[in-house]
Amino acid sequence: MARRNLHSDHRGVSPVVGVGLMLAISVFLAATVGSVVFTASSDLTQRTPTVARSTGEFVTGPSGGCGGNTVTIRHAGGDPVPADELEIAVAIADADARLVDLPVPGTALSASNTDDPDNAVYDYCVGGVIANGGQRWSAGRVIRFQLNAGGGTVEPGDSIEVRVVHTPSNGVLAAVELTARR
């Protein structure tokens, strides 16, 4: 039998190189997937507080003075939420508005507190936990604001939708559909 020279025989090199490349690719893919999973999971640490069924009412009335066209959303139970972590989204038949950068220092909204291209929310008569420097929205406490009658009056029987949003998690704490009553 002829002896082979191990230094000149390259038949065993190809499988060893292939296994090495496959191992390197597997390690690289595992590291990539792991970093994506850990990065995504860090965003999940901000949980949305739990707010039990919330109630609300919308009473129509003449504009000019607090009391008419007032929306009230009551926290019925669950986790308390600081007012500075809230935004209020309002949807009326032909208008949308958003109350942001809460709480307000008094009872009036400034331009920085509204995203209201349709002029649906009245600048004054903001009350409850989102006014006067704010409080925590907790069981029994209310969010109160007034719609602008001049920006599209809502008649008794019309519906509006109000969503209370938790800004750090972008989760909806309460979604209430209200029918206007006098």
C-alpha positions as CSV (number, residue, x, y, z in Angstrom):
1,M,0.0,0.0,0.0
2,A,1.1,3.4,-0.8
3,R,1.3,5.8,2.0
4,R,-0.4,9.2,1.5
5,N,1.4,12.3,2.4
6,L,-0.9,14.1,4.8
7,H,0.6,17.5,3.9
8,S,-0.4,17.2,0.3
9,D,-3.9,15.6,0.7
10,H,-6.5,18.4,0.7
11,R,-9.7,16.3,0.7
12,G,-10.4,16.8,4.4
13,V,-10.0,20.5,4.3
14,S,-13.2,21.4,2.6
15,P,-15.6,19.9,5.2
16,V,-13.6,21.5,8.0
17,V,-13.8,24.9,6.4
18,G,-17.5,24.4,5.7
19,V,-18.2,23.4,9.3
20,G,-16.2,26.4,10.6
21,L,-18.1,28.8,8.3
22,M,-21.5,27.4,9.4
23,L,-20.5,27.8,13.0
24,A,-19.5,31.4,12.5
25,I,-22.7,32.2,10.6
26,S,-24.8,30.6,13.4
27,V,-23.0,32.6,16.1
28,F,-23.5,35.8,14.1
29,L,-27.2,35.1,13.5
30,A,-27.7,34.2,17.2
31,A,-26.0,37.5,18.3
32,T,-28.1,39.6,15.8
33,V,-31.4,38.0,16.9
34,G,-30.5,38.3,20.6
35,S,-29.7,42.0,20.3
36,V,-32.9,42.7,18.4
37,V,-35.0,40.8,21.0
38,F,-33.3,42.6,24.0
39,T,-33.6,46.0,22.3
40,A,-37.3,45.4,21.7
41,S,-38.0,44.1,25.2
42,S,-36.6,47.3,26.7
43,D,-39.5,49.2,25.1
44,L,-41.9,46.9,26.9
45,T,-41.0,47.9,30.4
46,Q,-43.3,50.9,30.2
47,R,-46.6,49.3,31.0
48,T,-50.0,51.0,30.5
49,P,-51.8,51.5,33.8
50,T,-55.1,49.7,34.3
51,V,-58.1,51.9,34.6
52,A,-61.4,50.2,35.4
53,R,-64.5,51.2,33.4
54,S,-64.6,54.9,33.2
55,T,-67.8,56.9,32.9
56,G,-68.6,60.2,31.3
57,E,-71.2,62.7,30.4
58,F,-71.6,65.5,27.9
59,V,-74.1,68.3,28.7
60,T,-74.9,70.8,26.0
61,G,-75.8,74.3,26.6
62,P,-75.2,77.9,25.5
63,S,-71.7,79.0,24.9
64,G,-70.2,81.9,26.9
65,G,-69.4,80.9,30.4
66,C,-68.4,77.6,32.0
67,G,-71.0,74.9,32.2
68,G,-72.4,74.6,28.7
69,N,-71.0,72.0,26.3
70,T,-69.0,70.4,29.1
71,V,-67.4,66.9,28.9
72,T,-66.6,65.1,32.1
73,I,-64.7,61.8,32.3
74,R,-64.7,60.0,35.7
75,H,-62.0,57.5,36.8
76,A,-64.1,54.6,38.1
77,G,-61.2,52.6,39.7
78,G,-57.8,51.1,39.0
79,D,-54.3,52.6,38.9
80,P,-53.8,56.3,39.6
81,V,-52.1,58.2,36.7
82,P,-50.3,61.5,37.0
83,A,-51.9,64.3,35.0
84,D,-48.6,65.0,33.2
85,E,-48.8,61.5,31.6
86,L,-52.3,62.1,30.1
87,E,-53.5,63.3,26.7
88,I,-57.1,63.6,25.7
89,A,-58.3,62.9,22.2
90,V,-61.8,64.1,21.2
91,A,-63.6,63.0,18.0
92,I,-66.8,64.9,17.0
93,A,-68.7,64.3,13.8
94,D,-66.7,66.8,11.7
95,A,-63.8,67.7,14.0
96,D,-61.0,66.2,16.0
97,A,-58.9,67.7,18.8
98,R,-56.3,66.6,21.2
99,L,-55.4,68.1,24.6
100,V,-51.6,67.8,25.2
101,D,-48.9,69.0,27.5
102,L,-51.1,68.6,30.6
103,P,-51.8,69.7,33.2
104,V,-52.4,73.4,32.6
105,P,-51.3,75.9,35.3
106,G,-54.8,77.4,35.7
107,T,-58.1,76.6,34.0
108,A,-57.3,77.9,30.5
109,L,-55.5,76.1,27.7
110,S,-52.7,77.7,25.8
111,A,-51.7,77.1,22.2
112,S,-49.1,74.5,23.4
113,N,-51.9,72.5,25.1
114,T,-54.0,71.9,22.0
115,D,-53.7,70.1,18.7
116,D,-57.1,71.5,17.5
117,P,-57.1,72.4,13.8
118,D,-61.0,72.4,13.8
119,N,-61.3,74.7,16.9
120,A,-63.4,72.1,18.7
121,V,-62.2,72.7,22.3
122,Y,-63.0,75.9,24.2
123,D,-59.8,77.5,25.6
124,Y,-61.2,78.1,29.0
125,C,-63.1,76.1,31.6
126,V,-60.7,73.2,31.9
127,G,-61.1,71.4,35.2
128,G,-60.5,68.4,37.3
129,V,-57.1,66.7,37.4
130,I,-55.8,68.4,34.2
131,A,-56.2,71.9,35.6
132,N,-54.6,74.1,38.3
133,G,-51.2,72.3,38.1
134,G,-52.7,68.8,38.0
135,Q,-53.2,65.9,40.3
136,R,-53.3,62.2,39.8
137,W,-56.2,60.8,37.9
138,S,-57.4,58.3,40.4
139,A,-60.7,56.6,41.4
140,G,-63.5,59.2,41.8
141,R,-61.5,62.1,40.1
142,V,-62.6,63.7,36.9
143,I,-61.2,65.2,33.7
144,R,-63.3,68.2,32.6
145,F,-63.2,70.4,29.6
146,Q,-65.6,72.4,27.4
147,L,-66.3,72.1,23.7
148,N,-66.3,75.2,21.6
149,A,-69.9,75.9,20.4
150,G,-68.6,78.3,17.8
151,G,-66.4,75.5,16.3
152,G,-69.2,73.3,15.4
153,T,-72.1,73.0,17.9
154,V,-73.0,69.6,19.0
155,E,-76.8,69.1,19.4
156,P,-78.5,66.9,22.0
157,G,-78.5,63.4,20.7
158,D,-75.1,63.8,18.8
159,S,-72.2,61.5,19.8
160,I,-68.7,62.3,20.6
161,E,-65.8,60.0,21.4
162,V,-63.2,60.8,24.1
163,R,-60.1,58.7,24.6
164,V,-57.7,59.2,27.5
165,V,-54.2,58.2,26.5
166,H,-51.3,57.3,28.7
167,T,-48.4,59.1,26.9
168,P,-45.4,57.1,28.2
169,S,-46.8,53.8,26.9
170,N,-49.1,55.3,24.2
171,G,-51.9,53.1,25.7
172,V,-55.5,54.0,25.8
173,L,-56.7,54.2,29.5
174,A,-60.3,55.0,28.7
175,A,-62.4,55.2,25.6
176,V,-65.8,56.7,26.2
177,E,-68.5,57.4,23.6
178,L,-70.9,60.0,24.9
179,T,-74.3,61.2,23.6
180,A,-74.9,64.9,24.1
181,R,-77.8,65.7,26.4
182,R,-79.2,69.0,27.6
